[in-house]
Amino acid sequence: MSYHPLILAGQAALSTTGLVTYLQGLFGPLFLGIVGIVALFFLFTREIIRFVQFMVLAVAIAVVFYTPGIVQTLAQGIAKALGVH
């Protein structure tokens, strides 16, 4: 019996080892560019409160994006503080 090469390739496990690095390299510069443009807009229109709110949100998103393990650490800390096992 002869097997088709695509059938054999479909049986192999998918490897996602470099996926996080690839996505960070792809979306990182795009994220920073958008943050910079929006921040400049808020500064030029003299909306300082919105600028500060936007920067706090942008930093929070960047921390979660660049260090994904922090979400698990925060969840475990919150659960421990609430007494949930």
N, C-alpha and C positions, 0 to 999 in steps of 0.2 A: 504494500500500500504506500502511496505517496501522499505526503502532507503538504499543504500549501504553506509557503513561508509566512504569510500574514496570520494564519491560524496559530502557528508556533510562536510568533512574536506576541500575539494577544494573550498567550498563556503565561508569559513572564510577568513578574510583579512590577508595578510602576514605581519608579524611584523619584522621590520629591526632595532629595537632600539639598539641592541648591535652589529650591523654589523661593524660600524666604529671602535669600540674598538677591536673587534675581528681581523679585518684586520691590525690595527696598531700593535697588539700583535704578529701577524703572520709575517708581512713583516718588522717590525721595526728592530729586531735583524739581519735579513738577509741583510737588507740595510746597517746597521752599519758594519757588517762583510765584505761586499763587498767593502765599502768605505775604511775600514782599510787596506785591502789587496792591493787595487789599490794605495792607498797613500804610503804604504811602498814600492811598486814597483817603483813609481816615485822618492822616496827619495833615494833608493839604486842605481838607474841608474843616479842619479844626474841631473834630469830634473826638476829643481826648478820652472821654469815658468809653465810647464804643471801641476806640483803639486799644485801650487797656483790657476791656472785656475780650476782644478778639485775640489779643496776644496771649492772654491766660488760656483761652480755649485752644489756640494753636499749639502752645507748649504742652498742654495736656495730651492732645492728639499725637504730637510728635513723640512724647515719652512712651505712649502705648504702642505706637507704630515701630519705633526703633528698638524697644526693649519689651517684646511680647511676653516675657516671663513675669513681668511686674504685675500683670493682671491676676495671675494665679497666686502670687505672693500676697497681694492686697486682699484677695478673696479669703485666703487662709487666715490672714490676720484679723479681718473683720469677723469671720466665723469664730475664731478663738476668743475675740473680745466679747462677742455676744453669748458665748458659752455653748455654741452649737458644735457638736462633735462630728 
